[in-house]
Structure formats: C-alpha cells, structure tokens
Amino acid sequence: MTNASSSLRERLLRAFADDTAPARAAASLKGVALVVFGPGSFLASIHLPSLLARGANVVLAVDDWSRVEQVSGIPVCTSAQLPAELARRVPKGTEVKAVDFTQSRYGQARFRALARHLSLPLHDLVELLAAYDCPGVYEPVLQYRARTKERADDWLAFAERLEDERSRETLYAVLLQRLEFDRHALDAVMASPHDEYFGVGSAHSETFKIGTNEHFVDCGAHTGTVVAKLLGATDWNVASVHAFEPDAQNYEALNKLMPYPLSFMHAHCSAVSDRSETLRFHQTGTMGSHVSSSGGVEVPCVKLDDVVEDATFIKMDVEGFEARALRGAAQLIARAKPRMAIASYHYANDLLDVADTLREIVPGHRLHLRHHYSFFYDSIIYASPRDDWAPLTRAE
C-alpha cells in the first residue's frame, strides 16, 4: 500500500467513526447569509433552485463571465464588485459565508483565492446540500452518507478486490466526499473526463483503449455522445453498435448521428433491465431521464440477452439500474466476456451492487475504479478479462 493510499484509508476510517458531520453542516450553513460562487455552472443549474426552495439564504451570486443581472432571483455581481455589493445589500454585522458551485480546478482555485482575499469563509456545495437535506443525485446527501456508513466493512472489503492502488485511492476519496461533504477529497484521484469509458487517440489514457473491431453496446446512450466518441476514435471502424435509449427526445437525437442507414448501427428506443416488461419513466430529454414509479410515460424494458448476440465492450449509465441491467445480460457477458465500463454512483450502494453482480457473472474479471467529475458523478467500474487496458484480441 502506498503512503497516499494508507493516508486516505486512515482518514476514511476516522470518517466512518464520525457522527458529527451532518450537525456541523447544519450549524455552519443553515440560516446564514450566503454568497454563491459559480451560479452559471451545471451544478448550480441543478441544485440552486432546490436549495432556495428549502430556505437557503442566498444574498448574492458571483459570476465574472456572464452578463446576467440575476440567477433564480439572486442578484449577480463580479468578483471586483463583491465587497461593495455585500456592504450595500447585507446589514453590518451579519454573518456571511461563500459556497463554491464550480466544477473546474481553475474555477475552484480562483474562488478560493477570492475568499482568502476577502477573508470570507468558504464552504463546499456538498456541505450546503447536507445542511438542507437536498439530493446529491437521486438520494438526499444525508441518506447517501448514512447508507454508506452502514456498510463500512463492505467498502473496506471491496477495496481489497480492486486491481490497483489507484483504484483503492479513488474509492477512499469517493467515500470521503460522501462522509465529509467535501468534493476536494477527489482532487488527487480524479481521472480525465476525456478518458471516461475509454480514451481517444494515441495519447496516454487512464482507462480502456478502444479497438477497431468492437461489438459495442451502449446502455443509456442519451443523444449518442459516447457512440459519437467511439466512431470518431475508430474512424467508423466497428463490428457493430447496439445503442439503447428510452427517452424519446434523446432517441431522436441519437438517430441523427447517422447521415444514412448503417449496417452496423442498431438503435433501440427501450430501457435495459433483468426482465422484459413495461415501466414508468421520468422523461426529461436530458441525461437525468430515468425509470421512476412516478414517471409520466411508459417505456419498454428489454434484456440484453434477448437482443444482443455479441459484445466486446459494454458501456452502461442507466441511472441506478445498472445491476439489474447486468443480470439481464448475464448469459451474454458469461459467453462473450466483454470489457465493461459501468456507471456506479446514482445511489449509495451502486458500487457494491455492480461489483457483486459482476463477480457473480464473470468472477475472473479484473475490476478497476476511476472517477471523472468533481461531484458524486462519475464513478465508473472498469471490468476486463485482461490484466491491462488493451482491447480484447478479437476486437483489435
């Protein structure tokens, strides 16, 4: 075990034993006047409205790039204007704290420097979500933490099943974010988003290298982002593509990737699961569309075993349905022994459930873990029958 891995593990053990983080978050941020850094970020677009609805007292937002005067009813100013705006809008003696909603290293460093310059206490978005018991992905952050904490022994055992120290360090950091409400735990382990699922080109990649004869299966194809990445990386040299997307609007965009009918391309307007059935679906036309009992439409679900004949690479991001989708592909996976890149972050125990399911189906596959975003998403389990990142021999 490396020093970094050992240090993260010791920190994780302390976090598992700590019951005070939720109370600290509430005491630090509930009712306090807040300044939002990065109100135009993707994370702000998702989480700021729900925080405001739950009573978060946001008095100002700082944005140095857009020209909007307000976001969600909050006045917007620049970094340079912030001292004067605070003096004008916030009564003297009022406690004010800042919360970082940004995603990039540059943005986070920029606003850390601003907070230091103004002696403004800076907190993380996840801590604010915990203070107001808001969702991180589909579970409230406090529930996500509690369910993670309940299975401390399982997480430590899972770490030993991973193939390399980088995977273990990644797991420890992912869990620390959940337990400590601090995204900066991820800083030292985060893999490039360009390498998510597989890398592109001849440059060094931290994940799978793609072959030019892949039988590629994309579950949760969205608008075809990963299919387009595949076709670009291989110059359209693939054996077959099966892309599954149940959202009608996303499916329409997926089909626009093809300028004319292609014999290798098979698009399916359906979800994937462990049985053939019809389920309620929350359709949004975004990456967040998902199966839900309160969904406004019905969609068909299929088993990969019933639809796909061969696979050398399976990518899955199906909003918490991954373990069920894998069980519906058990025969295909056991027979073809593909490489797999499986999203495992939508619910607290997804990583454990996906890893256990893979172990049942292909016990010999080697498991790696990489994380590609500065938030709960995107934790990806990379599973392969090989002991390296190269394509299967028949997919080269």
N, C-alpha and C positions, 0 to 999 in steps of 0.2 A: 504494500500500500504506500503510495506517495505521501509526502508531507501535506500536500494540498488536500488529498482525499481524506487523510487521517484528521486534519483540522476541521474539514467540513462535517465529517461524521461525528466528531466530538460536539461540535456546535449543534448538530441535529439532535443528538441525544439530550442535550440540555433543553432544546426547544420542545421535544416530546414531553419533558417533565414539567414544563412551564404552563401554568393555567391562567396566567395574568394578562396575556396579550390582548384578549378581547376587551377587558376592563380598561386597560391602558389606552387603547384606541378610542374608546368612547369618551374617556376622561380628557383626552388630548384634543379631540376634534368636534364633539357634539356641542352645538350652540355657539362655537367660536366663529368670529368673522373670518372668512376665507378668501384668499386670492387664488385663482386658478391659473396655473401656467400651462399653456398649450391648449386653449379652448377649441382650436380648429383641428385637433388630432382625431384620428379614428377612434381612439379610446374615449375621448370626450364626447364624440357624437353618440356613442352607445350609452355611456354611464352618467353623463352630466344631467340629462333630464330626469332620470330616476332618483338621483341624489337630491335634486331640487324638490321633487315631489315628496320626498321623505323629510324635508325640512332643513337640508343643509343650507347654512347661512353664507352664501357666496356673494360677496360685495363687489368684486372686480375680477376681470379676466385680462391676462397679459398676452398680447399677440403682436409680434414685430413684423409680420409678413402680410396679413390680410388688412383690408381697409374697412371692415365691417365695424359698426358702432356698438353693436351688442350681439351677444350669443345667448339664446334661451332667456332673453330678457336681462342679461347681465351686461353692464357697461364694459366696453373693451378699451384698453389703452396700451401704449407701448411700454417697453422697459424704462425708457427715459422719462416717460410721463408718470410712472407709478408713484414715486414719492409725493408729488403734488396732488395726484388723484386720491391717494389714501388720506392725505391731510384734509382734502375738500369733502370727501364722502363719509369718512369714518370719524365718529366723535373721539376727541382726545381721551386717552386712557383705555380705549377699547383694545382688547387682546386680538391681534391679527396674526394669522398663520397662512402659509402658502402650501398648495398641493400641486404636485407635478403630474400632469396627464400626458406628457410627451412620450414618444416611443424610441427616438433615435438617441445614440450615445451623445451626439453633438448637442441636441436639444436639452438633454438632461444635464450635461456639463454646463451649458450656457446658463440655465436657470439656477443651478447650484451656485454658480459664481454670482448671479444677481442676488440670490437670497443672502449669501455671505456679505455682499457689498452693502446691503440694506439692513443687515442684522435681523432678517426675517426668518423665523423658524420654518423649516421646510419639511413637509411630510409627503409620503407616497400615496398614490391613488388607492392602492390596495388597503392601506390603513383607513382611509376615508370610507371605502366600501364596507369595511368591517364595522366601523363606528355606527353606520346607518343600516347595517344588516342587509346590504344590497347584494344581488348576484354577481359572481365573478364571470361565469359562463352561464350555466343553467341552474346551479345551486347557489344559495346565498354563501358569501365568503365565510361566515361563521360556521355554517353547516359543513362546508368544504373542509375547514380546519378540523372540526370535531370528528368527522368521519376519517380523516387522515390520521389523526391522533389515536383513534380507537384501534388502528391496525399497525401500530408501531413495529411489532415483531415481524409482521408480514413484509413490511417495507425493508427492514434490515435483511431479511432472508432473500428478498428479491434482488437486493444489491449484489449479493454473492453469486447470483445466477447470471449476472451481466458479464459480457465478454472482456471488457477493458476498463481501465481506471477512469478514462474519460466518461464512460457511461455511468460509473458509480458516482463520480463527482457531479455529473449532470443530475442524477436522481436526487442526491443530497440537496443540491441547490434548489431544485424544483419544489421539494418538500419544505425547505426553509422559507421559500416565498409564501407558501400556504400558512405556515405556522407563525411566522414573524411579521407577516403583512408587509414585506419589503421586497420589491422587484430587484433591488440591487444585489440580492443574493445570486441572481442569474448572470451578472456581468462577466464573471471569469469563465463561464462554461458555454455561453450562448454560441451556437453554430450559425453560419451564414444562412439567411433566408434563401439565398440563391441555390443552396445545396439541399433544400427541403425535398424529400423523396429521392432525388438523385441530382448529381451535379451535371453541369453543361460544359462542353468543350474539353480541351486538353489540359486546362489549368488544374491545380490541385483541388480536390474535392474532399470534404469531410464525410461524405455519405456515398451511396451507391453510384457506380459508374454505369451508364446505360449502354446496352448493346444495340446492334443494328438489325437484329432479327428477333426482337422481343414479341412475345404474345402478351400484350399489356392489358391489364384490367384496371379500370378506374372507377371506383365506387364512391359516389359523391363527386361527380365530375364538374358540378357547378356550370359555369359558362364555357368550360373547356380550357381553363388556364393551364392545367398540368398536361393535357393532351397536346396543346399547342407547344408547350415546352419540350415534350417528347418528340414531336415532329420536327421542331427546329433543331434539336440536338442530333437527330439521326438523318436529317435531310430527307425525311419521309420514308426512310428505310425501316419498316417494321413488318412483322409477320401478320399481326392482327391487333386490333384495338377494340375492346368492349368497354363502352362508357355508359354508366348508369347515373341518371339524374331525374328525380321525381318531380322537381319544381318545373311547372310548365313554361314559365318565363325563362328560366335558366336553360331548360332543354332546347328552347327555340334558339337561344344564342349559341349553344353548343353546336347545333347543326349548321350554323353559319360559318363555322371553321372550315367546312368542306366546300371548295369552289365548284365541285362537280362530284357525282357519286364515285366513291372509292371502294374497291372490293374488300379492302382490309378493315374498313371502318364500320362498326356496329354500335349505333346509339340506341339506348333503351330508356324510355320515359317511365322508369319504375325505381322503387327503392330496393335495397337488398336486405335480406333477413335470414332467419333459420327456418322459415316456412313460407309457402305460397299463400298469401292472404291479402286482404284489403285493410288499410289502416287509415286513421285520421291523420291529417298532415297540416302543419302550420306553414303555409306558403307565403314567402315574402319577396321572392325574386332576388334574394341575397344569399351570402354564404351561410346565413343563420336559419334557413328553412330546415324544418326537422319534424320527425314524427312526434305527434302530441295528441293526447286524448281530446284536447280542446281545439284541435285544428279545424280550419274552415272548409277543407276539401278532403276527399278520399283519394288515396293513391294505391296502385298495386305494388305488392312486395313479391320478389322472386328469390329463389335460392340460386346462388351461382352454380351449384352442382347441376341444376336443371337447364342452365342456359349456356354455360361456357365449357368448351371442350378441352382447351389447353391454356396454360398460363405459365409464363416465365417470370412475370412481375405483377404483383397485386398491390395497388395503392388504395387505401381506404381512409376517408374522412366523412363519416356518416353520422355526426352529431350525437355520439354516445351509443350508437347501435353497433359498434364495431365487433364486440364479442359475439353478438347474435349473428351478424353477417358472416363472421369466420366459421361459426358452426354450420351455417348453411352452405359453406364451401369446403367442408371437411374432406369429402371424397376427392374433389379436385386438387386440394392442397396436398393431401397424402400421396396422391398419384403423381402429380407434376412437380412437387417440391419446389415451388417458385420462391424467388426473393419477395419479401413483403415489406412495405412501409406503411405502418398503421398509426393513425392519429389516436392519441390516448390521453385526453385531457378534459373532456367535456364534463365529466363527473369525477368525484374524488377518487373513486376506486377503479377507474377505467384502466390505468396502467397495470394494476394487478389482475384485473379480469382478462384483459387482452393477453398478457403474458401467460396466464394459466391456461387459456384456451389454446394458444399456440403450442404450449408444452404437451397438451393432450393430443393434438392433431399431428404435430411433427416434433417429437421430443428431441430429435437430433439437431434442430435448427439453432444457430447461434444468435443471441439477442444483443443488440446494441441500443443505446438510448441517446438521442440528440434533441436539443430544444432550440427553436428557431425564432423566438419572439420575446420581447420584454414584457410578458404578461403571462397569464395562465396558459394561453396557447402560444406556440405549437410544440407540444411534446410528441415525438414520433418514435415508435419502436421499429427498429430495423431488424428484420429476421432473415437469415440466409442459411442454406445448407453449406455454404463455403466458409472458409476462415479468413476471407478478405472481402473487399468491396466490389470485386470484379463481377461481370455478368456470368450467368450460367454458360457453360461451354456451348450448349445448343442455341444460345441467344446471341452469341458474339457476332 
